[in-house]
Amino acid sequence: MSDLRGTLMSALARVSAPSSDFELSSASAPARPALREAGVLVPIREDGRVILTKRASHLSQHPGQIAFPGGKVEPIDADATAAALREAQEEIALPGDAAEVLGTLPPHVTVTGYRMTPVVALIRGAPPLRPEAGEVAEIFEVPLAHLVDRRNYTVQGRLWRRELRRYYVVPFGPYYIWGATARILRGLAERMA
């Protein structure tokens, strides 16, 4: 466990630029009056497995997509880290005292107008997790070793607002991990290389 903590701390100490859903595409980010702040938790168990969720299919934004627990920063949150921890407790019943926050990755700007701050946390013990049915269809885990192997990533694309949008994909079994989630994981992989 201390080796994993040390490896993650070293990776988080490396400097890298913020990322964006638009960085692999010829399309430029649309002008927005202001980005909404959000925090997502990148929860990594002590045994080296990353906890991810599959969003409920009825949600208006990103239905059925693979995501980190998280959401927008609310007035009750001190910052993006507090929002990520609060949302993880709401979405997957992760107790706040089970998460040891190690640091953050650079912000990621999404096509939906959020500036997400990924908060990396080591999850102590084996707290039982439970999906919040209104938001989360499923909770699953992926070995960190799979996610930090850059050979597992490809760049794919699809039309979005009549322009080809390219994005990272890192599939795992039946799970199609793409877009912002895959880009954040790719950023972690680059730091850990």
C-alpha positions as YAML, in Angstrom:
chain: A
units: angstrom
residues:
- id: 1
  name: MET
  ca: [0.00, 0.00, 0.00]
- id: 2
  name: SER
  ca: [2.76, 2.47, 0.86]
- id: 3
  name: ASP
  ca: [4.32, 1.75, -2.57]
- id: 4
  name: LEU
  ca: [1.06, 2.65, -4.29]
- id: 5
  name: ARG
  ca: [0.68, 5.79, -2.19]
- id: 6
  name: GLY
  ca: [4.26, 6.82, -3.01]
- id: 7
  name: THR
  ca: [3.80, 6.15, -6.72]
- id: 8
  name: LEU
  ca: [0.60, 8.17, -6.82]
- id: 9
  name: MET
  ca: [2.12, 11.03, -4.82]
- id: 10
  name: SER
  ca: [5.07, 11.17, -7.24]
- id: 11
  name: ALA
  ca: [2.69, 11.21, -10.20]
- id: 12
  name: LEU
  ca: [0.58, 13.98, -8.68]
- id: 13
  name: ALA
  ca: [3.71, 16.08, -8.06]
- id: 14
  name: ARG
  ca: [4.45, 16.21, -11.81]
- id: 15
  name: VAL
  ca: [3.29, 19.31, -13.62]
- id: 16
  name: SER
  ca: [1.05, 19.01, -16.67]
- id: 17
  name: ALA
  ca: [-1.38, 21.25, -18.51]
- id: 18
  name: PRO
  ca: [-5.14, 21.22, -18.08]
- id: 19
  name: SER
  ca: [-7.05, 19.05, -20.58]
- id: 20
  name: SER
  ca: [-10.21, 19.52, -22.60]
- id: 21
  name: ASP
  ca: [-12.79, 17.50, -24.51]
- id: 22
  name: PHE
  ca: [-11.76, 19.57, -27.54]
- id: 23
  name: GLU
  ca: [-7.99, 18.98, -27.54]
- id: 24
  name: LEU
  ca: [-7.96, 16.09, -30.05]
- id: 25
  name: SER
  ca: [-10.46, 17.70, -32.44]
- id: 26
  name: SER
  ca: [-10.30, 20.38, -35.05]
- id: 27
  name: ALA
  ca: [-13.44, 21.88, -33.48]
- id: 28
  name: SER
  ca: [-12.74, 24.67, -31.08]
- id: 29
  name: ALA
  ca: [-14.41, 24.96, -27.71]
- id: 30
  name: PRO
  ca: [-17.55, 27.08, -27.94]
- id: 31
  name: ALA
  ca: [-17.46, 30.47, -26.26]
- id: 32
  name: ARG
  ca: [-19.11, 30.28, -22.85]
- id: 33
  name: PRO
  ca: [-19.78, 33.10, -20.40]
- id: 34
  name: ALA
  ca: [-18.39, 31.01, -17.54]
- id: 35
  name: LEU
  ca: [-17.55, 27.41, -16.85]
- id: 36
  name: ARG
  ca: [-19.30, 25.69, -13.96]
- id: 37
  name: GLU
  ca: [-16.90, 24.24, -11.37]
- id: 38
  name: ALA
  ca: [-17.13, 20.52, -10.60]
- id: 39
  name: GLY
  ca: [-15.16, 17.93, -8.67]
- id: 40
  name: VAL
  ca: [-14.82, 14.24, -9.48]
- id: 41
  name: LEU
  ca: [-13.25, 11.60, -7.28]
- id: 42
  name: VAL
  ca: [-10.67, 9.22, -8.75]
- id: 43
  name: PRO
  ca: [-11.00, 6.55, -6.03]
- id: 44
  name: ILE
  ca: [-8.20, 3.98, -6.00]
- id: 45
  name: ARG
  ca: [-8.40, 1.04, -3.61]
- id: 46
  name: GLU
  ca: [-5.31, -0.01, -1.69]
- id: 47
  name: ASP
  ca: [-5.15, -3.17, -3.85]
- id: 48
  name: GLY
  ca: [-4.75, -1.00, -6.97]
- id: 49
  name: ARG
  ca: [-8.27, -1.05, -8.41]
- id: 50
  name: VAL
  ca: [-10.01, 2.11, -9.60]
- id: 51
  name: ILE
  ca: [-13.69, 2.51, -8.74]
- id: 52
  name: LEU
  ca: [-15.88, 3.76, -11.60]
- id: 53
  name: THR
  ca: [-19.61, 4.11, -12.17]
- id: 54
  name: LYS
  ca: [-21.98, 3.60, -15.06]
- id: 55
  name: ARG
  ca: [-24.44, 6.49, -15.07]
- id: 56
  name: ALA
  ca: [-28.17, 5.79, -15.05]
- id: 57
  name: SER
  ca: [-29.72, 5.66, -18.53]
- id: 58
  name: HIS
  ca: [-32.48, 8.18, -17.73]
- id: 59
  name: LEU
  ca: [-30.15, 11.09, -16.87]
- id: 60
  name: SER
  ca: [-30.28, 14.16, -19.11]
- id: 61
  name: GLN
  ca: [-26.48, 14.53, -19.33]
- id: 62
  name: HIS
  ca: [-24.18, 11.64, -20.22]
- id: 63
  name: PRO
  ca: [-26.75, 8.83, -19.74]
- id: 64
  name: GLY
  ca: [-25.23, 5.35, -19.53]
- id: 65
  name: GLN
  ca: [-21.66, 6.65, -19.72]
- id: 66
  name: ILE
  ca: [-18.78, 5.54, -17.54]
- id: 67
  name: ALA
  ca: [-17.83, 8.22, -15.03]
- id: 68
  name: PHE
  ca: [-16.11, 9.01, -11.78]
- id: 69
  name: PRO
  ca: [-18.35, 9.82, -8.83]
- id: 70
  name: GLY
  ca: [-18.68, 13.60, -8.72]
- id: 71
  name: GLY
  ca: [-20.63, 16.66, -9.66]
- id: 72
  name: LYS
  ca: [-20.83, 20.41, -9.60]
- id: 73
  name: VAL
  ca: [-19.50, 22.45, -6.72]
- id: 74
  name: GLU
  ca: [-22.48, 23.54, -4.63]
- id: 75
  name: PRO
  ca: [-22.62, 26.53, -2.24]
- id: 76
  name: ILE
  ca: [-22.19, 24.11, 0.70]
- id: 77
  name: ASP
  ca: [-18.83, 22.90, -0.71]
- id: 78
  name: ALA
  ca: [-15.60, 24.64, 0.25]
- id: 79
  name: ASP
  ca: [-14.01, 23.61, -3.06]
- id: 80
  name: ALA
  ca: [-13.90, 20.92, -5.77]
- id: 81
  name: THR
  ca: [-12.38, 18.40, -3.36]
- id: 82
  name: ALA
  ca: [-15.29, 18.81, -0.95]
- id: 83
  name: ALA
  ca: [-17.74, 18.45, -3.85]
- id: 84
  name: ALA
  ca: [-16.04, 15.26, -5.08]
- id: 85
  name: LEU
  ca: [-16.14, 13.69, -1.60]
- id: 86
  name: ARG
  ca: [-19.76, 14.73, -1.01]
- id: 87
  name: GLU
  ca: [-20.87, 13.42, -4.40]
- id: 88
  name: ALA
  ca: [-19.01, 10.11, -3.87]
- id: 89
  name: GLN
  ca: [-20.88, 9.66, -0.60]
- id: 90
  name: GLU
  ca: [-24.20, 10.46, -2.33]
- id: 91
  name: GLU
  ca: [-23.62, 8.42, -5.50]
- id: 92
  name: ILE
  ca: [-21.82, 5.30, -4.22]
- id: 93
  name: ALA
  ca: [-22.15, 5.56, -0.40]
- id: 94
  name: LEU
  ca: [-18.39, 6.00, 0.03]
- id: 95
  name: PRO
  ca: [-17.76, 7.08, 3.64]
- id: 96
  name: GLY
  ca: [-15.71, 10.27, 3.75]
- id: 97
  name: ASP
  ca: [-13.30, 8.82, 6.31]
- id: 98
  name: ALA
  ca: [-12.42, 5.95, 3.94]
- id: 99
  name: ALA
  ca: [-10.92, 8.33, 1.37]
- id: 100
  name: GLU
  ca: [-7.38, 9.65, 1.87]
- id: 101
  name: VAL
  ca: [-7.10, 12.57, -0.55]
- id: 102
  name: LEU
  ca: [-3.64, 12.51, -2.14]
- id: 103
  name: GLY
  ca: [-4.03, 15.51, -4.44]
- id: 104
  name: THR
  ca: [-5.55, 16.67, -7.69]
- id: 105
  name: LEU
  ca: [-4.90, 16.34, -11.39]
- id: 106
  name: PRO
  ca: [-5.13, 19.37, -13.70]
- id: 107
  name: PRO
  ca: [-8.67, 20.54, -14.45]
- id: 108
  name: HIS
  ca: [-10.53, 19.14, -17.46]
- id: 109
  name: VAL
  ca: [-13.01, 21.25, -19.46]
- id: 110
  name: THR
  ca: [-16.01, 19.31, -20.78]
- id: 111
  name: VAL
  ca: [-18.25, 19.86, -23.79]
- id: 112
  name: THR
  ca: [-21.12, 20.42, -21.36]
- id: 113
  name: GLY
  ca: [-19.46, 23.51, -19.85]
- id: 114
  name: TYR
  ca: [-17.83, 22.17, -16.70]
- id: 115
  name: ARG
  ca: [-14.33, 22.71, -15.41]
- id: 116
  name: MET
  ca: [-13.81, 19.41, -13.55]
- id: 117
  name: THR
  ca: [-11.09, 18.99, -10.98]
- id: 118
  name: PRO
  ca: [-10.11, 15.30, -10.62]
- id: 119
  name: VAL
  ca: [-9.38, 14.50, -6.96]
- id: 120
  name: VAL
  ca: [-7.22, 11.40, -6.48]
- id: 121
  name: ALA
  ca: [-7.90, 9.47, -3.29]
- id: 122
  name: LEU
  ca: [-6.65, 6.22, -1.83]
- id: 123
  name: ILE
  ca: [-9.57, 4.21, -0.44]
- id: 124
  name: ARG
  ca: [-8.70, 2.54, 2.86]
- id: 125
  name: GLY
  ca: [-10.17, -0.82, 3.74]
- id: 126
  name: ALA
  ca: [-13.11, -2.30, 1.88]
- id: 127
  name: PRO
  ca: [-16.11, -0.08, 2.59]
- id: 128
  name: PRO
  ca: [-19.30, -1.50, 1.11]
- id: 129
  name: LEU
  ca: [-20.45, 0.59, -1.82]
- id: 130
  name: ARG
  ca: [-24.04, 1.04, -2.96]
- id: 131
  name: PRO
  ca: [-25.19, 2.81, -6.16]
- id: 132
  name: GLU
  ca: [-27.71, 5.62, -5.74]
- id: 133
  name: ALA
  ca: [-30.43, 4.38, -8.13]
- id: 134
  name: GLY
  ca: [-31.39, 7.86, -9.32]
- id: 135
  name: GLU
  ca: [-27.91, 8.53, -10.69]
- id: 136
  name: VAL
  ca: [-25.84, 5.36, -10.84]
- id: 137
  name: ALA
  ca: [-26.76, 2.15, -12.66]
- id: 138
  name: GLU
  ca: [-23.64, 0.23, -11.64]
- id: 139
  name: ILE
  ca: [-20.39, 0.42, -9.68]
- id: 140
  name: PHE
  ca: [-17.41, -1.54, -11.01]
- id: 141
  name: GLU
  ca: [-13.63, -1.63, -10.66]
- id: 142
  name: VAL
  ca: [-10.77, -1.64, -13.15]
- id: 143
  name: PRO
  ca: [-7.16, -2.55, -12.30]
- id: 144
  name: LEU
  ca: [-4.98, 0.56, -12.16]
- id: 145
  name: ALA
  ca: [-2.35, -1.42, -14.11]
- id: 146
  name: HIS
  ca: [-4.77, -1.58, -17.08]
- id: 147
  name: LEU
  ca: [-5.51, 2.14, -16.90]
- id: 148
  name: VAL
  ca: [-1.90, 3.32, -16.68]
- id: 149
  name: ASP
  ca: [-0.77, 1.19, -19.64]
- id: 150
  name: ARG
  ca: [-0.93, 3.76, -22.45]
- id: 151
  name: ARG
  ca: [-1.05, 0.94, -25.04]
- id: 152
  name: ASN
  ca: [-4.64, 0.27, -23.90]
- id: 153
  name: TYR
  ca: [-5.79, 3.68, -25.17]
- id: 154
  name: THR
  ca: [-6.95, 4.50, -28.68]
- id: 155
  name: VAL
  ca: [-8.33, 7.67, -30.21]
- id: 156
  name: GLN
  ca: [-11.77, 7.37, -31.77]
- id: 157
  name: GLY
  ca: [-14.22, 9.92, -33.09]
- id: 158
  name: ARG
  ca: [-17.83, 10.71, -33.86]
- id: 159
  name: LEU
  ca: [-19.81, 13.61, -35.20]
- id: 160
  name: TRP
  ca: [-20.83, 16.16, -32.61]
- id: 161
  name: ARG
  ca: [-22.63, 19.33, -33.68]
- id: 162
  name: ARG
  ca: [-21.70, 18.54, -37.30]
- id: 163
  name: GLU
  ca: [-17.98, 18.33, -36.57]
- id: 164
  name: LEU
  ca: [-15.80, 15.29, -36.00]
- id: 165
  name: ARG
  ca: [-14.91, 15.10, -32.33]
- id: 166
  name: ARG
  ca: [-11.99, 12.88, -31.33]
- id: 167
  name: TYR
  ca: [-11.50, 11.43, -27.86]
- id: 168
  name: TYR
  ca: [-9.59, 8.80, -25.92]
- id: 169
  name: VAL
  ca: [-11.05, 5.34, -25.31]
- id: 170
  name: VAL
  ca: [-9.75, 2.75, -22.83]
- id: 171
  name: PRO
  ca: [-12.12, -0.25, -22.97]
- id: 172
  name: PHE
  ca: [-12.19, -2.81, -20.19]
- id: 173
  name: GLY
  ca: [-14.29, -5.95, -20.62]
- id: 174
  name: PRO
  ca: [-17.87, -4.85, -21.35]
- id: 175
  name: TYR
  ca: [-17.13, -1.24, -20.32]
- id: 176
  name: TYR
  ca: [-16.55, 1.45, -22.95]
- id: 177
  name: ILE
  ca: [-14.60, 4.10, -21.04]
- id: 178
  name: TRP
  ca: [-14.30, 7.22, -23.19]
- id: 179
  name: GLY
  ca: [-14.43, 10.99, -23.30]
- id: 180
  name: ALA
  ca: [-13.59, 13.02, -20.21]
- id: 181
  name: THR
  ca: [-13.21, 9.94, -18.00]
- id: 182
  name: ALA
  ca: [-10.74, 8.31, -20.39]
- id: 183
  name: ARG
  ca: [-8.86, 11.63, -20.87]
- id: 184
  name: ILE
  ca: [-8.43, 12.07, -17.12]
- id: 185
  name: LEU
  ca: [-7.22, 8.48, -16.79]
- id: 186
  name: ARG
  ca: [-4.86, 8.99, -19.74]
- id: 187
  name: GLY
  ca: [-3.45, 12.05, -17.95]
- id: 188
  name: LEU
  ca: [-2.82, 9.93, -14.86]
- id: 189
  name: ALA
  ca: [-1.17, 7.26, -17.04]
- id: 190
  name: GLU
  ca: [1.13, 9.87, -18.59]
- id: 191
  name: ARG
  ca: [2.17, 11.10, -15.15]
- id: 192
  name: MET
  ca: [2.83, 7.56, -13.92]
- id: 193
  name: ALA
  ca: [4.92, 6.56, -17.01]
...
